[in-house]
Amino acid sequence: MTDLLSVSGVSKRFGAVVAADAISMSAGSGSLISLIGANGAGKTTFVNIVTGYLKPDEGMIALGGQDITKLTPREITRLGVGRSFQIPQLFSRLTALHNVIAAITICGDRGWMRLARSERADVLDRARGLLDRLGLSQYQSHLPKGMPGGARKLLDIAMALGTDPRLLILDEPTSGVSIDEKFSTMDTVIETARTEGRSIIFVEHDMELVARYSNRCIAFLDGRIIADGTPAGVMDDPEVRSRVLGQALGQAVDHADA
Amino acid sequence: MMRATILKWLAAAMLAIVAGFGLPGWMLLPLSLALANALVVLGLVTIIRTGGVSFGQALYFAAGAYAAGQVSRLFNSADAFAAIALGGATGLVIAAILAPLLIRFRGIFFAMLTLAVSMVGYGFLLNAGWLGGSDGMSVPAPTYLGYAPQGVWVTRSQFFLCAALALAAGFGMMALFRSSFGLATLAIGQNEIRVEYLGGPIGTIMWIAFVIAGGLAGVGGAAVALIIGHVEPEWMFWTRSGEFVLTAIVSGSTSVVAVFVAALFMEALHMFATDMFPNMWRLALGLILLLIIFVAPDGLGSIRAFRRFTTKRLGPSP
């Protein structure tokens, strides 16, 4: 069986900075993978390379056996990779419901070309269903600026889900979400995506969330993968403990001081 | 809902018929011009919804007008429908050719480049002897499938033509703006990165919007040429594009009906202000624009009281 996602020997340099250094990994369908690492370790670069925003200098990326290394984000999205963003990318002058309707119709097969009303029954049902499952029903006629930060994050994820992805990539789904909402947010997102049969890769700093919501964890350091395994196993890795978790702890202290 | 929509359009058509038979010619002439200009603005609004403001719609407008003038030379008849069709096709084809270059640019660069291209066209017209050079050319009075109106019926026929075009374009564009395509254009105007990550072909959608705008501008230009009976290079000058942009600012991009109201308003303002204070009419125009920017920065279509009369919004923009 071919892997859903297969990354082999991918490197990316920005001048002297090596953002990705011969990264190789693969993920089968049904994966639930967390990416950890300090800021600047290369997690977002990895996400951006897989989704086609950055082109790797070397290496190859395949989705379900198909080479996607040189494809644009648009083409990769159409092959079934949906992503959310650290800073939600929404349509600021559309209501939450129409944000999701736009996601569904733009990605649907020739959906944007259809001259039928955008709010036709099947699309409307799916959009409402997505908002409902993510607990956003109360905001459906709100503009993004009238929604709390956590709800904007969820709306961003709802739009990624609207593209019906095989692989859902979430870039820090809980950043900007208040501490007491982090678990409920992740509960909702992971459950929704899992019941729809999607594989998930998420970038996360909170080790508690990593341990609870992923069954595989990949640790990044200086553009390299330094550990790959079960969350518990990765967190016990001495290099991860000293270089990643220690640093994360240090940062947490910095934040507390500031 | 659907029935209410059709009834409103039927009411508009009835109103046009009553106006066409009942109003005196001196009122029908500016009304016809306003409706024809509204077609161009409707196209411009389509582009504005994708995020850019074209400052060069006069190019497609004047191209349509010149094409309408060529009909009598080409076919040895001055049929209005042929002129409109040829005008629309000319605007559409020119837009289709230029769009791949223009839509690569955003914001002020898009505005300046569309303006520059239209000024190249203006320069071409000034030097094109076969199109009359700087004098322009006359456009013979149109016939309608063999019917050649006389006296006041010349004006009435023109009005019916413009009203029919306006109704058709208004109905069509309203449906387009509410469709999935219309939503996609709004989405591009608000967040291109997201559209890219939703798998949306941004370039294709923008190209289509630009071509539709070019076609509508060509139709509008052809209609104005038939009404005025003369076309000259000034029609492609950038100030003409500016007038379309001003009308679009007054209307905003949230309502099709607002586009027509704004076009009528601008024509009326132009008519009365030039008549009553000929040296000050630009001042009046400026003051009214200021007022609109303060009271309704998103244009007439965004005013709540206005919306109560026209529930026909261009898609879901709140």
Interface residues (C-beta under 8 A of the other chain):
Chain A: T51 T72 P73 R74 E75 T77 R78 G82 R83 Q89 L90 F91 S92 R93 L94 T95 H98 I101 A102 A103 T105 I106 C107 G108 G111 W112 M113 R114 L115 A116 R117 S118 E119 L143 M159 A160 G162 T163
Chain B: A175 L176 R178 S179 S180 F181 G182 L183 A184 L186 A187 Q190 N191 I193 R194 V195 E196 Y197 L198 G199 G200 P201 I202 I205 G315 P316 S317 P318
